[in-house]
């Protein structure tokens, strides 16, 4: 498996047109050139493979969730998931050994921290509210501004972020390498006891792909054929949720025929974070794309388990689900880049109360085998 | 070319650097002493006069209509006492409250200082307090939510920028400004349809809201001839010319016909 990728890499690095332009003399050169060039390149990669080893596993999604997308080069194995789980609760990933991933993504709070914004090493204040890790496996882009393309890329970022765990990847790798137990776990998970940040990221990502939550009252009602799973108020709330002329919530918090992620994975300006001058405090997605319509746009968060993940919005500015529903009912905060779908909507007090009740039906089963492990 | 450019650039860079350092202080004073310093008009207390008057409503006293807040149970309990429509507040002796009286013309060419004290509008009991308010251009309007519910204040301005803003329970006050004169800006809450206020924005301090007994007072007015205007949310507007002689007290009563 690993040797196949090694062979592929240099060829891919070599631009195609260059090879076809001058066929005869260069072709003779290219073969030795390729070999020479590929030696150092493959050398680096070949030395420490980041392909998972061990026993491949299939992640079975609970009721209401689709199959889990898994990258070709990081098929989950028993060993990578176990390693990822250990790393997720590893405080040595932070500069002063005080914080692990779970410090902000606390399983007791459905993998959030209950704070307005994240708190990093030494009490550093983060910029945004901590999103849940539950069902993050399905997100096409990670972070509120979508700056990571997959869980692997996401996983390494908070470790080195100065206002989060504030530890360089080099130091992280060195700290872990001093622990023989980790060397064994990495050997089991990747075929050699070497530790690289790439392996750390892959293991964390694989563990996170197992953090699924479904089989909520909503799922049992919608996908499980249990007509009594939702209370009458919750059923009314669901109707408002999906009605384009009422709540129109499902326009972004999507419900599909066979599953529901409650997010379109896209970015919208809903008017959160508008200052007294009418300006946006955080440009969000715009900082990644520099597209005007992305100013103040943030990723649609999932609504699964929303009852347990207060406070809400990218800046944690809303405390309760009632406040969230009222925020939308009033049309948010005006600003020049407000999403066209955000407008004042006519919802009675009863409608708004029903919506809140419906949101409470989205609390699903929590994954087993997700908590901290005892030392072996 | 290259040889001449390099020293030139270096020289320019040096000059720029020196300018950056040496002219820093003078630049600041230059910007403080702007080319056209605003000359604020100050009223001479020796000659200042005032306008007072009473606003009356000639029609039958309207029976107060109850406001149905049942749409939001939190509002029902937040509103201590029964809520009635306040768009036409008629008191004893036909007195009309909540009419906005202001100098419409006659103050041209005078620039008035912006008061440092903000004007406060409170959302309390799912109601705007006050309902009718005047503010000077660029004066701070402080918007408070004293309710246990979310409001979404929405001044439907046409001359100023129209905006709306959500304010949850316990959220800090908003501070906003209106930069152009506008009579009157209707204000609503995007969530609670019955909430209404009106903001009059003027570039001078000569405005008043009639009290429960219908009276109003516009003091400290420089002598002159003015157009005095009155606005009431349901009864429309009226105007009249008044002359305020030095140190004198002009009286202008208004009567709105019944509807």
Interface residues (C-beta under 8 A of the other chain):
Chain A: X271 X274 X276 X278 X317 X318 X319 X322 X323 X326 X327 X329 X330 X331 X332 X333 X334 X344 X348 X349 X350
Chain B: X70 X71 X72 X73 X74 X149 X150 X151 X152 X154 X161 X162 X163 X164 X165 X166 X168 X169 X174 X175 X176 X189 X190 X191
